[in-house]
Amino acid sequence: MKQTRLGKGASRPITKYDEILNFFMTPADIPIRKLWELAKEYKVDRKITLSFLDVIIPIYHQMFKSLYNLKVTGIEKIPLGKRCIISPNHSSWLDAQLIASILPQRAYFLAKKELLKMPVSGVMMELVGGVGIDREYVDASGLKKAMGLLKKNEHLVVFPEGTIPGEEDLSVNDMEPETGLLPGNTGAVVLAIKTQAPIFPVGIIGANEVLPPETFPRLESLPDFKNTQLIVNIGEPITYEKYYNKKISAEETEELTRELMKQIGKLAGKKQSASQKKI
């Protein structure tokens, strides 16, 4: 089967905390996963998802506002009922919930396939709109599913970094000086060109302080319940009209991705001096 390279893969060694989590969660995962597969078979999975999100999203939004003085700029730029790709930086397990809580339309989220295989939480990710992908290669069916959602005027959230620093074998020392972020994968740009959807770069500030990546599942740190402010900055839409219906090289998609990452980095308040700092 033809495959399209969308980015670099990464991995994190399995720890004792993963083993403990799997031991306790796997028995519960079996019946939950069977029920979810049944829902998909009878094509009621999206209905269940939307009903669930209608309950949980307002709770998340109020929590972020009350505990962390959530500030959102540029939300009016994102269109209702029109396809678009939302591309934020990724520094915390909290990012997806935070983005979902502010969007004007219920969105789907591209997620590394490994996360969807985790006991219980993997099903929960699918329940709230997670779409599994192989971050190094996306086969024809995976790419087709993502494109199909956009062609139905859905909103698709794609984290170009593909992971959070410190969660895998990529650390803060792997951040690029010109963006202050991990290297970006080209998936968002490829999908934007193939579906003629605009990309909205998004900068998230503060989430990595509220819930550091080392918190779950390694338990190396605790969530920050101090008065940290959460900020989400939404930039101007980026379109690639000159590339529509044309063959684009890998070099071109990589260059467009670098430019996208620069915009995301600016919105996330990243500075070159900070990004070069070794920790």
C-alpha positions as a printed NumPy array, in Angstrom:
array([[  0.   ,   0.   ,   0.   ],
       [  1.294,   3.443,  -0.92 ],
       [  2.444,   5.447,   2.066],
       [  3.024,   9.143,   2.577],
       [  5.742,  10.266,   4.912],
       [  4.341,  12.876,   7.279],
       [  6.988,  13.164,   9.972],
       [  9.467,  11.553,  12.3  ],
       [  8.479,   8.98 ,  14.865],
       [  9.678,   8.944,  18.445],
       [  9.285,   6.673,  21.403],
       [  9.62 ,   6.62 ,  25.154],
       [ 10.943,   3.635,  27.119],
       [  8.264,   1.749,  29.023],
       [  8.545,   2.513,  32.725],
       [  7.248,   0.778,  35.849],
       [  4.458,   3.351,  35.956],
       [  3.274,   2.279,  32.502],
       [  3.314,  -1.337,  33.628],
       [  1.324,  -0.556,  36.776],
       [ -1.183,   1.497,  34.801],
       [ -1.64 ,  -1.239,  32.209],
       [ -2.049,  -3.892,  34.903],
       [ -4.956,  -2.092,  36.559],
       [ -6.591,  -0.611,  33.468],
       [ -6.484,  -3.488,  30.993],
       [ -9.335,  -5.525,  32.583],
       [-11.624,  -2.49 ,  32.375],
       [-10.453,  -1.707,  28.844],
       [-11.763,  -4.943,  27.342],
       [-15.524,  -4.385,  27.863],
       [-15.266,  -0.623,  27.233],
       [-13.48 ,  -1.166,  23.92 ],
       [-16.02 ,  -3.785,  22.853],
       [-18.886,  -1.386,  23.562],
       [-17.165,   1.373,  21.598],
       [-16.571,  -0.919,  18.623],
       [-20.247,  -1.847,  18.757],
       [-21.181,   1.84 ,  18.691],
       [-19.029,   2.314,  15.599],
       [-20.564,  -0.736,  13.952],
       [-24.05 ,   0.723,  14.389],
       [-22.787,   4.184,  13.367],
       [-23.823,   5.936,  16.569],
       [-20.276,   6.708,  17.704],
       [-20.322,  10.342,  16.537],
       [-23.709,  10.927,  18.139],
       [-22.35 ,   9.575,  21.418],
       [-19.241,  11.741,  21.046],
       [-21.206,  14.94 ,  20.5  ],
       [-23.525,  14.209,  23.423],
       [-20.541,  13.524,  25.659],
       [-18.725,  16.678,  24.529],
       [-21.831,  18.816,  25.113],
       [-21.553,  17.84 ,  28.766],
       [-17.809,  17.821,  29.388],
       [-16.617,  20.775,  27.271],
       [-18.498,  23.461,  29.257],
       [-17.066,  21.937,  32.447],
       [-13.519,  22.158,  31.089],
       [-14.058,  25.714,  29.869],
       [-15.374,  26.888,  33.214],
       [-12.547,  25.128,  35.051],
       [ -9.909,  26.811,  32.892],
       [-11.523,  30.207,  33.385],
       [-12.013,  29.841,  37.12 ],
       [ -8.706,  28.226,  38.073],
       [ -6.352,  29.619,  35.473],
       [ -7.922,  32.874,  34.262],
       [ -8.137,  31.572,  30.685],
       [ -7.555,  34.231,  28.03 ],
       [ -8.314,  33.559,  24.348],
       [ -7.496,  35.911,  21.478],
       [ -8.518,  35.537,  17.834],
       [-11.278,  32.968,  18.283],
       [-13.529,  35.002,  15.969],
       [-11.202,  34.137,  13.072],
       [-12.187,  30.456,  13.046],
       [-15.193,  29.928,  10.738],
       [-18.261,  27.929,  11.635],
       [-19.321,  25.201,   9.221],
       [-16.213,  25.501,   7.044],
       [-13.263,  23.162,   6.878],
       [-10.117,  24.239,   8.632],
       [ -7.028,  22.882,  10.359],
       [ -6.091,  24.172,  13.799],
       [ -2.379,  23.76 ,  14.528],
       [ -1.221,  24.531,  18.1  ],
       [  2.093,  24.01 ,  19.818],
       [  2.184,  20.968,  22.083],
       [  3.765,  21.066,  25.538],
       [  1.259,  19.424,  27.894],
       [ -1.282,  16.626,  28.2  ],
       [ -3.732,  19.466,  28.813],
       [ -3.445,  20.951,  25.31 ],
       [ -6.194,  18.93 ,  23.626],
       [ -8.749,  19.608,  26.364],
       [ -7.84 ,  23.28 ,  26.354],
       [ -8.238,  23.649,  22.585],
       [-11.481,  21.656,  22.562],
       [-12.932,  23.908,  25.26 ],
       [-12.532,  27.108,  23.213],
       [-13.366,  26.068,  19.652],
       [-16.693,  27.277,  18.209],
       [-17.292,  23.891,  16.554],
       [-16.689,  20.373,  17.853],
       [-13.442,  19.19 ,  16.302],
       [-11.583,  16.011,  15.526],
       [ -8.018,  15.553,  16.788],
       [ -5.214,  13.726,  15.029],
       [ -3.442,  11.591,  17.627],
       [ -0.523,   9.21 ,  17.469],
       [ -1.879,   5.695,  17.163],
       [  0.034,   4.573,  20.255],
       [ -2.213,   6.74 ,  22.437],
       [ -5.383,   5.13 ,  21.103],
       [ -4.034,   1.724,  22.119],
       [ -3.638,   2.704,  25.773],
       [ -6.134,   0.923,  28.051],
       [ -9.299,   2.93 ,  28.765],
       [ -7.745,   6.314,  27.968],
       [ -7.321,   5.242,  24.339],
       [-11.05 ,   4.639,  24.01 ],
       [-11.724,   7.939,  25.76 ],
       [ -9.562,   9.721,  23.193],
       [-11.584,   8.2  ,  20.386],
       [-14.768,   9.107,  22.232],
       [-13.849,  12.789,  22.201],
       [-12.88 ,  12.806,  18.531],
       [ -9.384,  11.31 ,  18.363],
       [ -8.27 ,   9.998,  14.969],
       [ -5.258,   7.698,  15.136],
       [ -2.316,   8.136,  12.767],
       [  1.147,   6.709,  12.351],
       [  3.353,   9.752,  12.79 ],
       [  6.102,   8.452,  10.525],
       [  3.916,   6.998,   7.798],
       [  0.21 ,   7.408,   7.179],
       [ -1.207,   4.745,   4.911],
       [ -3.807,   5.526,   2.28 ],
       [ -6.748,   4.776,   4.574],
       [ -5.47 ,   7.033,   7.374],
       [ -4.827,   9.94 ,   5.042],
       [ -8.171,   9.406,   3.344],
       [-10.01 ,   9.541,   6.674],
       [ -8.401,  12.839,   7.664],
       [ -9.098,  14.328,   4.235],
       [-12.67 ,  13.042,   4.341],
       [-13.35 ,  14.865,   7.599],
       [-12.069,  18.141,   6.171],
       [-14.08 ,  17.739,   2.983],
       [-17.168,  17.433,   5.19 ],
       [-16.307,  20.895,   6.586],
       [-15.147,  19.503,   9.907],
       [-12.523,  21.175,  12.066],
       [ -9.353,  19.122,  12.467],
       [ -6.768,  19.789,  15.182],
       [ -3.227,  18.78 ,  14.231],
       [ -0.286,  19.248,  16.6  ],
       [  2.657,  19.553,  14.16 ],
       [  5.228,  18.691,  16.822],
       [  3.554,  15.303,  17.197],
       [  4.493,  14.937,  20.852],
       [  5.326,  16.925,  23.961],
       [  8.953,  17.555,  24.993],
       [ 10.041,  15.256,  27.765],
       [  7.329,  12.683,  27.127],
       [  9.359,  10.762,  24.57 ],
       [ 12.99 ,  10.665,  23.492],
       [ 12.704,  14.301,  22.443],
       [ 13.484,  16.847,  25.145],
       [ 13.525,  20.626,  25.466],
       [ 17.083,  20.434,  24.143],
       [ 15.651,  19.289,  20.793],
       [ 13.675,  22.49 ,  20.318],
       [ 14.679,  24.49 ,  17.266],
       [ 16.254,  27.917,  17.913],
       [ 14.21 ,  29.687,  15.223],
       [ 10.844,  28.542,  16.621],
       [ 11.353,  27.523,  20.248],
       [  9.411,  24.349,  19.401],
       [ 10.178,  20.75 ,  18.514],
       [ 10.673,  20.103,  14.778],
       [  7.34 ,  20.171,  12.966],
       [  5.928,  17.267,  10.993],
       [  4.548,  18.077,   7.554],
       [  1.134,  16.445,   8.006],
       [ -0.828,  19.673,   8.591],
       [  0.597,  21.3  ,   5.451],
       [  0.015,  18.193,   3.321],
       [ -3.615,  17.963,   4.443],
       [ -4.155,  21.708,   3.937],
       [ -2.928,  21.528,   0.354],
       [ -4.803,  18.35 ,  -0.538],
       [ -8.124,  19.602,   0.871],
       [ -7.62 ,  23.343,   0.217],
       [ -8.294,  24.021,   3.888],
       [ -6.798,  26.992,   5.738],
       [ -4.463,  26.395,   8.662],
       [ -4.887,  28.462,  11.807],
       [ -1.623,  28.603,  13.767],
       [ -2.26 ,  28.612,  17.512],
       [ -0.018,  29.405,  20.441],
       [ -0.713,  27.905,  23.873],
       [  0.956,  29.511,  26.869],
       [  0.991,  28.136,  30.429],
       [ -0.325,  24.595,  29.887],
       [  3.112,  23.044,  30.44 ],
       [  3.241,  24.734,  33.844],
       [ -0.255,  23.657,  34.867],
       [  0.285,  20.025,  33.794],
       [  3.922,  19.184,  32.982],
       [  4.529,  16.271,  30.581],
       [  6.375,  14.413,  33.328],
       [  3.189,  14.165,  35.395],
       [  1.555,  11.313,  33.465],
       [  2.218,   8.421,  33.401],
       [  5.686,   8.701,  34.984],
       [  4.531,  10.6  ,  38.087],
       [  7.808,  12.548,  38.187],
       [  6.01 ,  15.808,  39.01 ],
       [  2.643,  16.996,  40.257],
       [  0.147,  19.306,  38.522],
       [  0.553,  22.995,  39.358],
       [ -2.485,  24.311,  41.196],
       [ -0.992,  27.77 ,  41.595],
       [ -2.433,  30.809,  39.867],
       [ -0.851,  30.128,  36.46 ],
       [ -2.66 ,  31.832,  33.601],
       [ -3.621,  29.889,  30.493],
       [ -3.456,  31.828,  27.236],
       [ -4.49 ,  30.719,  23.747],
       [ -3.543,  32.971,  20.824],
       [ -5.091,  32.212,  17.426],
       [ -3.297,  33.628,  14.403],
       [ -4.356,  34.591,  10.905],
       [ -5.287,  31.734,   8.547],
       [ -2.579,  30.405,   6.233],
       [ -3.532,  29.118,   2.778],
       [ -1.469,  27.56 ,   0.014],
       [ -3.389,  28.437,  -3.156],
       [ -0.33 ,  28.33 ,  -5.404],
       [  0.108,  24.646,  -4.559],
       [ -3.507,  23.517,  -5.029],
       [ -3.935,  20.715,  -7.584],
       [ -0.184,  20.635,  -8.2  ],
       [  2.559,  18.22 ,  -7.315],
       [  4.59 ,  19.522,  -4.395],
       [  8.017,  18.281,  -3.42 ],
       [  9.112,  17.08 ,   0.   ],
       [ 11.486,  20.028,   0.211],
       [  8.629,  22.471,  -0.393],
       [  6.372,  20.91 ,   2.248],
       [  9.228,  20.963,   4.74 ],
       [  9.903,  24.647,   4.042],
       [  6.192,  25.503,   4.4  ],
       [  6.146,  23.552,   7.661],
       [  9.123,  25.524,   8.973],
       [  7.279,  28.754,   8.208],
       [  4.159,  27.429,   9.952],
       [  6.21 ,  26.502,  13.026],
       [  7.661,  30.025,  13.144],
       [  4.148,  31.466,  13.271],
       [  3.088,  29.031,  15.995],
       [  6.227,  29.819,  17.983],
       [  5.513,  33.553,  17.878],
       [  1.939,  33.029,  19.04 ],
       [  3.219,  30.821,  21.865],
       [  5.503,  33.614,  23.016],
       [  8.683,  31.75 ,  22.139],
       [ 11.911,  33.719,  21.818],
       [ 15.16 ,  32.611,  20.239],
       [ 17.195,  33.211,  23.369],
       [ 14.773,  31.098,  25.429],
       [ 14.629,  28.309,  22.855],
       [ 18.415,  27.997,  22.795],
       [ 18.662,  27.625,  26.54 ],
       [ 19.827,  24.145,  27.513],
       [ 18.059,  22.504,  30.408]])
